[in-house]
Amino acid sequence: MSHSFSRRGLLKLSLAAGAAALPLQAKEPGTPTNLEGRIFKALKGMGGEPLAAFKKLKELGFDGVESGNPAKAEAYRQASAETGIMIHGKVCGWHWKTRLSSPDEAVRTKSRQLLENDIRAVHKLGGSSVLLVPGKVTGANETHDHVWHRSIEVVKPVLPLASRLGVRILIETVWNGFCESPEKHRDYVDAFSSPWVGSYFDIGNMQKFAPAEEWIRTLGKRIVKLDVKDWGVKTRFCRLGDGDVDWDKVRAALIEIGFSGWATREGRDKSLEDTSNLIDQLLIGKA
C-alpha cells in the first residue's frame, strides 16, 4: 500500500467520524484553543494542469480540492491518485439556472436528475458531498415558502441514492433570499430528518446577516463542511483577515461544537502560500 493511499484512508476515517460532529460539552480546563488536526484544508477549483496544481497544493500543506468542472474529472482523479490530494466534494454548478425552486415542474424534475448525476460523479472521484443551493426567492411565483417546500420535494427522493453511495447533500445559503437567519437555516436542514442532508456553512456569506460565530453555534452539529471566506461592510469579499469576521470567535465556536472536517477556501488571497498561512493562523489557530 502506498503512503498516499494509507494517508487517504486515514483521512477518510477521520472525516467520517467528524461528519456527525461531537456532542456539545461544557468547557473544562484543558479545552483546546486551536483546531490543529481537526481542519482539512482545501481549495475550491484549480486552474491549469491538474497534476502540477495538485503537487503544488500538497507542497503548501493542503489536503484536498473541491471540483465543479466535469470536463476535468478524469484528470482530477488521476492527479488525486498520484499526489494524495483528495477531491472531497463537488459543487452543483447548475443549481442557479436549473433551480430546485422553479415554478416549472419540468425544471424541477431536471434538477433532480442533475443532482443524482452529481452524486454519482463525486462518488466515483472519492468525494463525500455535493454542495447544493436549494433555490432562489425571485417573486410571487418563487417565494420563501416555495423554495422551502419545492426544494425538499426534489431532494427527498434522492436521499436513498445519497445513502447508498455515502454522499451527503450539503445546503449552502448564498444571498438568495432564503434562510437568512441561523434559526431558519437550522430548521430547514432539520425538515429533511436525514443524516444525509447537512449544512455547508459559508463563513463570509453569512457574516452579512449575523456574526459567523452565532450561525455556527445555532447550526451546531448540522455543519459538515466550511467555505472559508471573509466579508466586511466596507471591504465586501476580501483577503482573509481583512473583513469583519472575528476569527478568534469563529474558531472558539467551532471548537465548542466539536467541528472536524473540510474547510475550503473560496476566493483568492495574495497567493496560494498566503491562503495556506492565513487558514493556519486565522481558522486553525496555529501559533
Buried (B, 14 or more C-beta within 10 A) or exposed (E): EEEBEEEBEEBBEBBEEBBEBBEEEEEEEEEEEBBEEBBBBBBBBBEEEBBEBBBBBBEBEBBBBBBBBEEBBEBBBEBBBBBBBBBBBBBBBBBEEBBBBBBEEEBBEBBBEBBBBBBEBBBEBBBBBBBBBBBBBBEEEBBBEBBBEBBBEBBBEBBEBBEEBBBBBBBBBBEBBBBBBBEBBBEBBEBBEBEBBBBBBBBBBBBBBBBBBBBBBBBBBBBBBBBBBBBBEEEEBBBBEBBBBBBEBBBBBBBBBBBBBBBBBBBEBEEBEBBBBBBBBBBBBEE
